[in-house]
Amino acid sequence: MFFPSKKDWWMGIIIWFCSAVSIFLPIFSLDFGADRLADIGVATLISIILLFLVGTLLIWIWFKTGYWIKESILKVEFGPIKKEININEITSIRAARNPFTAPALSLDKIEINYARFQTIAVSPKNKKEFVRQLLMKNRHIKADNHFDDFME
């Protein structure tokens, strides 16, 4: 079952603004006259390519962030970054609202503790069903009080 990431409006502004600047600023700052294109240096060309890649990466993250629950695996996708977690290794989940980096596009997150001292935060759009699916797969997961009504 696939759970797309919840997306905060302010996160969208940041990602789309940075993407637009990264992709379009180098293009519009170049003088495309026939005699000028030959003067583009290697450093400028590398800068343009790197900025384009950063902008593309941000758009990829925006459209391809989500979470799959398949059998006993939680698969986290954050653009090109993918991580698989064995649901049987999850020890606890709790609600979290931290601004730190995570494969999530919202501050409304679920912090998942798994294996030995491993933590990841995710932000599924449908938190209730996501938590319910995890708890169905692994009844030993300790959930904080915030999720009590999810377990019905």
Sequence and secondary structure as in RCSB ss.txt:
>XXXX:A:sequence
MFFPSKKDWWMGIIIWFCSAVSIFLPIFSLDFGADRLADIGVATLISIILLFLVGTLLIWIWFKTGYWIKESILK
VEFGPIKKEININEITSIRAARNPFTAPALSLDKIEINYARFQTIAVSPKNKKEFVRQLLMKNRHIKADNHFDDF
ME
>XXXX:A:secstr
 EEEB B HHHHHHHHHHHHHHHHHHHHHS   HHHHTT  HHHHHHHHHHHHHHHHHHHHHHSEEEEEETTEEE
EEETTEEEEEEGGGEEEEEEE   S  S BSS EEEEEETTTEEEEE BSSHHHHHHHHHHH TT EE GGGGGG
G 
